[in-house]
Amino acid sequence: MDFSEVIGQQHIKSHLIKTVENGRIPHTQLFVGKTGAGILSLAISYAKEIVCHSCLKESYDYFTCANKVTKLVHPDLHFVYPVNSNENVKTHPISDNFSSEWREFVLKNPYASLYDWYQHIGIEKKQGNISKHEAKNISKKLALKAYEGGYKVMIIWMADKMNAECANKILKLVEEPPEKTMLILLTEEEEKVLGTIQSRCQKLHIPLLSENDISSQLIDKHNITENIARKLSHQANGDFNKALHIISNDSDDITFEKLFVFWVRAAFRAKGNKGAINDLMDWSENIAKEGRETQKKFLSYCMELFRQALLKNYKVDSLLYFESNDGNFSLEKFAPFVHQNNIFEITEALEEAAYHVERNGNGKIIFTDLSIQLTRLIHRKELV
């Protein structure tokens, strides 16, 4: 993988290349951004520049080194990512148990999401993590000398999934990594990375992709017409992976929209309506049966849809990208019920529900409580 293959992010790419050319490579970096914005693509391309820097450009050695990095088989490039037990790995799962699946996953789509990864290894109904067993393996790998005599690079994808035990164990490595060793931590949720680790990293915030960058990529690499590419790039909201899911028609948005529409309609009717309250209870029970990652994705979807409704209510149409798949649901008609007098509490309730889901709370209780709160908040009048 090369910087030329990374979509957009020209300023970030120039910055990373200069750090290598000037010999000013921070030993520990934290890339913060969406997977669909290319944090993994950037990290791998950066690793290639670092690992192959000692080779003379355009030489056979350089091409050999670059080719190994591109295929994710370079002995001095290591990866760590969230895993869990599945049919093949029963106990103490670590990244090395899934190395072939990881290469296949990344080479197919380096912009893919964490949930896509969980589906790929069959743990979508569980929560992946980076455990203390992984920390031991990390220390062992980084204690070895570089196989080809240059830098060793370790990329920790979704570093926020390190549990407390793992994070504390690798803190020493973050503070004082071995000579010619570089750690690149990637995260979508910066606030969940241990504070003492954050403070010892050089942070790089990766912005969302522009609509032009996404549409150009869709036209050039996926044979999408210009008009459709523009529409998809607007819907993708800066996330290239989301655009690919929309093309494939396997986006969760269709399912999530049905769940959302039923939910808000039942919540609106529930005031003094016993039947609607029963509908909310049934809805809560059904969504509680889904895997926790699906529940978290749905809550995130809800937050974004409420935000879109708020923008529509206050006529900020230039920032809208939502298009309903349900002919009976209109954002324009729904928007007046989302306003300055309830949006903060709705968002807080959704965030709190996501927090409890993350910590393995009882799904039925979490979503029942959320539904009761929505019933109250959706009826609140806007104060002029």
CORGI-V886715 format. One record per residue. N is the residue number from 1. RES is the residue in one small letter. SS is DSSP state (H for helix, E for strand, - for the rest). PSI is psi in radians with two decimals (NA if undefined). D_FIRST is the distance of its C-alpha to the first C-alpha in Angstrom with 2 decimals. Layout:
BEGIN
N | RES | SS | PSI | D_FIRST
N | RES | SS | PSI | D_FIRST
END
This chain:
BEGIN
1 | m | - | 2.37 | 0.00
2 | d | - | 2.75 | 3.78
3 | f | H | -0.53 | 7.01
4 | s | H | -0.36 | 8.33
5 | e | H | -0.15 | 6.68
6 | v | - | 2.26 | 8.22
7 | i | - | 2.22 | 11.78
8 | g | - | -2.51 | 14.53
9 | q | - | 0.70 | 15.04
10 | q | H | -0.73 | 15.76
11 | h | H | -0.74 | 18.13
12 | i | H | -0.76 | 15.96
13 | k | H | -0.75 | 13.12
14 | s | H | -0.74 | 16.03
15 | h | H | -0.81 | 17.56
16 | l | H | -0.71 | 14.71
17 | i | H | -0.71 | 14.24
18 | k | H | -0.62 | 18.04
19 | t | H | -0.60 | 18.38
20 | v | H | -0.81 | 16.52
21 | e | H | -0.62 | 18.46
22 | n | - | -0.01 | 21.68
23 | g | - | 0.50 | 21.32
24 | r | - | 1.14 | 21.95
25 | i | - | 1.97 | 19.43
26 | p | - | 2.41 | 21.13
27 | h | - | -0.37 | 21.24
28 | t | E | 2.15 | 21.03
29 | q | E | 2.62 | 19.38
30 | l | E | 1.95 | 19.79
31 | f | E | 2.15 | 17.51
32 | v | E | 2.12 | 19.86
33 | g | - | 3.05 | 19.07
34 | k | - | 2.54 | 18.63
35 | t | H | -0.64 | 15.81
36 | g | H | -0.13 | 16.14
37 | a | H | -0.16 | 15.62
38 | g | - | 0.45 | 12.02
39 | i | H | -0.62 | 12.80
40 | l | H | -0.73 | 10.36
41 | s | H | -0.77 | 7.32
42 | l | H | -0.75 | 8.97
43 | a | H | -0.75 | 9.76
44 | i | H | -0.72 | 6.60
45 | s | H | -0.69 | 5.55
46 | y | H | -0.75 | 9.26
47 | a | H | -0.67 | 9.50
48 | k | H | -0.76 | 7.60
49 | e | H | -0.67 | 10.16
50 | i | H | -0.88 | 12.85
51 | v | H | -0.61 | 12.64
52 | c | - | 0.10 | 12.33
53 | h | - | -0.56 | 14.70
54 | s | - | -0.28 | 17.72
55 | c | - | 2.48 | 16.68
56 | l | - | 2.22 | 18.14
57 | k | - | 2.50 | 15.85
58 | e | - | 0.05 | 16.00
59 | s | - | 2.91 | 17.53
60 | y | H | -0.73 | 17.15
61 | d | H | -0.68 | 16.39
62 | y | H | -0.80 | 13.46
63 | f | H | -0.64 | 11.89
64 | t | H | -0.80 | 12.87
65 | c | H | -0.84 | 11.42
66 | a | H | -0.67 | 7.94
67 | n | H | -0.68 | 8.25
68 | k | H | -0.67 | 9.56
69 | v | H | -0.77 | 6.98
70 | t | H | -0.66 | 4.42
71 | k | - | 0.01 | 7.81
72 | l | - | 0.61 | 8.70
73 | v | - | 0.23 | 11.78
74 | h | - | 2.28 | 12.00
75 | p | - | -0.26 | 15.59
76 | d | - | 0.17 | 15.23
77 | l | E | 2.06 | 12.61
78 | h | E | 2.62 | 14.70
79 | f | E | 2.52 | 14.70
80 | v | E | 2.42 | 17.83
81 | y | - | 2.78 | 18.53
82 | p | - | 2.39 | 21.85
83 | v | E | 3.03 | 23.62
84 | n | - | 2.98 | 27.18
85 | s | - | 2.54 | 29.40
86 | n | - | -2.80 | 29.28
87 | e | - | -0.54 | 31.04
88 | n | - | -0.53 | 29.32
89 | v | - | 1.92 | 29.05
90 | k | - | -0.69 | 32.44
91 | t | - | 2.62 | 32.71
92 | h | - | 0.96 | 30.78
93 | p | - | 2.40 | 27.31
94 | i | - | 2.96 | 24.38
95 | s | H | -0.69 | 20.61
96 | d | H | -0.44 | 20.85
97 | n | H | -0.29 | 23.06
98 | f | H | 0.41 | 20.29
99 | s | H | -0.71 | 17.30
100 | s | H | -0.68 | 17.11
101 | e | H | -0.66 | 17.54
102 | w | H | -0.80 | 14.81
103 | r | H | -0.78 | 12.17
104 | e | H | -0.75 | 13.71
105 | f | H | -0.86 | 13.84
106 | v | H | -0.72 | 10.32
107 | l | H | -0.50 | 8.90
108 | k | H | -0.76 | 11.79
109 | n | - | 1.66 | 11.46
110 | p | - | -0.09 | 9.59
111 | y | - | 0.06 | 12.52
112 | a | - | 2.75 | 15.14
113 | s | - | 2.99 | 18.08
114 | l | H | -0.72 | 19.85
115 | y | H | -0.65 | 22.50
116 | d | H | -0.70 | 20.14
117 | w | H | -0.78 | 19.09
118 | y | H | -0.71 | 22.80
119 | q | H | -0.68 | 23.60
120 | h | H | -0.61 | 21.02
121 | i | - | 0.17 | 22.79
122 | g | - | 0.58 | 26.22
123 | i | - | 0.49 | 27.17
124 | e | - | -0.33 | 27.34
125 | k | - | 0.10 | 31.01
126 | k | - | -3.12 | 30.39
127 | q | - | 2.13 | 28.75
128 | g | - | 2.76 | 25.90
129 | n | E | 2.93 | 26.07
130 | i | E | 1.92 | 24.91
131 | s | - | -3.13 | 28.14
132 | k | H | -0.52 | 30.12
133 | h | H | -0.61 | 29.18
134 | e | H | -0.70 | 25.51
135 | a | H | -0.71 | 26.69
136 | k | H | -0.71 | 28.43
137 | n | H | -0.66 | 25.38
138 | i | H | -0.86 | 23.31
139 | s | H | -0.71 | 26.14
140 | k | H | -0.77 | 26.39
141 | k | H | -0.77 | 22.77
142 | l | H | -0.24 | 22.74
143 | a | H | -0.34 | 26.16
144 | l | - | 2.68 | 24.88
145 | k | - | 2.71 | 23.98
146 | a | - | 2.34 | 20.49
147 | y | - | -0.67 | 20.17
148 | e | - | 0.24 | 19.02
149 | g | - | -0.07 | 21.17
150 | g | - | -2.35 | 18.82
151 | y | - | 2.63 | 17.48
152 | k | E | 2.36 | 16.98
153 | v | E | 2.29 | 14.79
154 | m | E | 2.17 | 15.69
155 | i | E | 2.10 | 14.21
156 | i | E | 1.77 | 17.13
157 | w | - | 2.26 | 16.26
158 | m | - | 1.00 | 19.46
159 | a | H | -0.35 | 21.38
160 | d | H | -0.21 | 24.43
161 | k | H | 0.03 | 24.93
162 | m | E | 2.21 | 26.01
163 | n | - | 2.95 | 29.73
164 | a | H | -0.68 | 32.19
165 | e | H | -0.77 | 32.70
166 | c | H | -0.82 | 29.05
167 | a | H | -0.75 | 28.57
168 | n | H | -0.58 | 31.69
169 | k | H | -0.61 | 30.75
170 | i | H | 0.01 | 27.46
171 | l | H | -0.69 | 29.12
172 | k | H | -0.69 | 30.17
173 | l | H | -0.66 | 26.65
174 | v | H | -0.68 | 25.60
175 | e | H | -0.80 | 28.66
176 | e | - | 1.33 | 28.43
177 | p | - | 2.70 | 25.24
178 | p | - | 2.83 | 25.67
179 | e | - | 2.45 | 25.10
180 | k | - | 0.73 | 21.58
181 | t | E | 2.34 | 20.26
182 | m | E | 2.35 | 18.22
183 | l | E | 2.25 | 18.24
184 | i | E | 1.96 | 16.13
185 | l | E | 2.31 | 18.08
186 | l | E | 2.40 | 17.02
187 | t | E | 2.60 | 19.90
188 | e | - | -0.33 | 21.34
189 | e | - | 1.45 | 24.82
190 | e | H | -0.68 | 25.29
191 | e | H | -0.29 | 29.01
192 | k | H | -0.08 | 28.54
193 | v | - | 2.35 | 26.87
194 | l | - | 2.27 | 29.66
195 | g | H | -0.68 | 31.20
196 | t | H | -0.46 | 31.47
197 | i | H | -0.79 | 27.74
198 | q | H | -0.76 | 27.02
199 | s | - | -0.30 | 29.47
200 | r | - | 0.08 | 27.71
201 | c | - | 2.60 | 24.23
202 | q | E | 2.11 | 23.08
203 | k | E | 2.50 | 22.31
204 | l | E | 1.99 | 19.88
205 | h | E | 2.14 | 20.69
206 | i | - | 2.06 | 18.05
207 | p | - | 2.86 | 20.08
208 | l | - | 2.72 | 20.06
209 | l | - | 2.61 | 18.57
210 | s | - | 2.76 | 21.19
211 | e | H | -0.63 | 22.75
212 | n | H | -0.72 | 21.95
213 | d | H | -0.75 | 18.17
214 | i | H | -0.81 | 18.38
215 | s | H | -0.67 | 20.90
216 | s | H | -0.73 | 19.06
217 | q | H | -0.71 | 15.98
218 | l | H | -0.68 | 18.54
219 | i | H | -0.80 | 20.42
220 | d | H | -0.71 | 17.69
221 | k | H | -0.29 | 15.60
222 | h | H | 0.19 | 18.32
223 | n | - | 0.71 | 21.45
224 | i | - | 2.41 | 23.25
225 | t | - | 2.76 | 26.25
226 | e | H | -0.77 | 26.44
227 | n | H | -0.78 | 29.21
228 | i | H | -0.67 | 27.63
229 | a | H | -0.71 | 24.25
230 | r | H | -0.74 | 26.24
231 | k | H | -0.79 | 28.11
232 | l | H | -0.72 | 25.11
233 | s | H | -0.55 | 23.31
234 | h | H | -0.74 | 26.63
235 | q | H | -0.54 | 26.98
236 | a | H | -0.39 | 23.46
237 | n | - | 0.82 | 24.52
238 | g | - | 0.08 | 21.19
239 | d | - | 1.86 | 19.34
240 | f | H | -0.61 | 16.93
241 | n | H | -0.65 | 17.23
242 | k | H | -0.67 | 20.97
243 | a | H | -0.72 | 20.86
244 | l | H | -0.68 | 19.23
245 | h | H | -0.66 | 21.96
246 | i | H | -0.73 | 24.62
247 | i | H | -0.73 | 23.61
248 | s | H | -0.09 | 23.83
249 | n | - | 0.44 | 27.14
250 | d | - | 0.35 | 26.34
251 | s | - | 2.45 | 26.28
252 | d | - | -0.22 | 28.57
253 | d | H | -0.59 | 30.11
254 | i | H | -0.83 | 32.70
255 | t | H | -0.77 | 33.95
256 | f | H | -0.63 | 33.81
257 | e | H | -0.72 | 35.77
258 | k | H | -0.76 | 38.51
259 | l | H | -0.74 | 38.76
260 | f | H | -0.83 | 38.87
261 | v | H | -0.80 | 41.46
262 | f | H | -0.73 | 43.73
263 | w | H | -0.92 | 43.47
264 | v | H | -0.58 | 44.40
265 | r | H | -0.73 | 47.14
266 | a | H | -0.69 | 48.63
267 | a | H | -0.65 | 48.45
268 | f | H | -0.66 | 50.25
269 | r | H | -0.29 | 52.95
270 | a | - | -0.29 | 53.39
271 | k | - | 1.81 | 55.83
272 | g | - | 0.28 | 59.11
273 | n | - | 1.82 | 57.76
274 | k | H | -0.67 | 57.87
275 | g | H | -0.71 | 56.09
276 | a | H | -0.61 | 53.06
277 | i | H | -0.72 | 52.96
278 | n | H | -0.66 | 52.89
279 | d | H | -0.73 | 50.00
280 | l | H | -0.68 | 48.05
281 | m | H | -0.74 | 48.89
282 | d | H | -0.73 | 47.71
283 | w | H | -0.78 | 44.48
284 | s | H | -0.70 | 43.85
285 | e | H | -0.67 | 44.58
286 | n | H | -0.78 | 42.20
287 | i | H | -0.43 | 39.19
288 | a | H | -0.35 | 40.01
289 | k | - | -0.26 | 39.33
290 | e | - | 2.81 | 35.65
291 | g | - | 2.72 | 33.02
292 | r | H | -0.60 | 32.56
293 | e | H | -0.67 | 28.97
294 | t | H | -0.72 | 30.35
295 | q | H | -0.76 | 33.22
296 | k | H | -0.69 | 31.01
297 | k | H | -0.69 | 28.92
298 | f | H | -0.75 | 32.25
299 | l | H | -0.66 | 33.63
300 | s | H | -0.72 | 30.64
301 | y | H | -0.76 | 31.17
302 | c | H | -0.77 | 34.86
303 | m | H | -0.77 | 34.24
304 | e | H | -0.65 | 32.20
305 | l | H | -0.66 | 34.85
306 | f | H | -0.66 | 37.66
307 | r | H | -0.74 | 35.87
308 | q | H | -0.68 | 35.61
309 | a | H | -0.70 | 39.32
310 | l | H | -0.77 | 40.22
311 | l | H | -0.70 | 38.49
312 | k | H | -0.70 | 40.37
313 | n | H | -0.65 | 43.61
314 | y | - | 0.31 | 43.35
315 | k | - | 0.65 | 42.29
316 | v | - | 1.08 | 38.84
317 | d | H | -0.40 | 37.72
318 | s | H | -0.36 | 34.96
319 | l | H | 0.06 | 32.88
320 | l | - | 2.46 | 33.60
321 | y | - | -0.14 | 31.13
322 | f | - | 2.32 | 32.83
323 | e | - | 2.12 | 34.14
324 | s | - | 2.47 | 36.39
325 | n | - | -0.13 | 36.16
326 | d | - | 1.98 | 39.73
327 | g | - | -0.29 | 42.29
328 | n | - | -0.01 | 44.77
329 | f | - | 2.22 | 42.70
330 | s | - | 2.13 | 42.77
331 | l | H | -0.62 | 40.87
332 | e | H | -0.70 | 43.57
333 | k | H | -0.53 | 46.33
334 | f | H | -0.56 | 44.54
335 | a | H | -0.71 | 43.59
336 | p | - | -0.30 | 47.14
337 | f | - | -0.02 | 47.07
338 | v | - | 2.01 | 44.15
339 | h | - | -3.07 | 45.25
340 | q | - | -0.34 | 45.64
341 | n | - | -0.06 | 48.24
342 | n | - | -0.24 | 46.13
343 | i | H | -0.64 | 42.39
344 | f | H | -0.73 | 42.12
345 | e | H | -0.60 | 43.90
346 | i | H | -0.82 | 41.98
347 | t | H | -0.75 | 38.65
348 | e | H | -0.72 | 40.08
349 | a | H | -0.71 | 41.30
350 | l | H | -0.73 | 37.90
351 | e | H | -0.69 | 36.15
352 | e | H | -0.69 | 38.87
353 | a | H | -0.76 | 38.48
354 | a | H | -0.67 | 34.70
355 | y | H | -0.79 | 35.62
356 | h | H | -0.59 | 38.12
357 | v | H | -0.78 | 35.86
358 | e | H | -0.57 | 33.24
359 | r | - | 0.46 | 36.10
360 | n | - | 0.61 | 37.26
361 | g | - | 2.91 | 40.30
362 | n | - | 2.01 | 42.43
363 | g | H | -0.74 | 40.73
364 | k | H | -0.72 | 44.03
365 | i | H | -0.75 | 45.56
366 | i | H | -0.85 | 42.54
367 | f | H | -0.46 | 42.38
368 | t | H | -0.80 | 46.17
369 | d | H | -0.75 | 46.48
370 | l | H | -0.74 | 43.79
371 | s | H | -0.71 | 45.66
372 | i | H | -0.72 | 48.95
373 | q | H | -0.73 | 47.50
374 | l | H | -0.67 | 46.09
375 | t | H | -0.70 | 49.54
376 | r | H | -0.77 | 51.08
377 | l | H | -0.59 | 48.49
378 | i | - | -0.35 | 48.10
379 | h | - | -0.08 | 51.86
380 | r | - | 2.36 | 51.90
381 | k | - | 2.59 | 53.20
382 | e | - | 2.29 | 51.54
383 | l | - | 2.27 | 53.70
384 | v | - | NA | 54.34
END
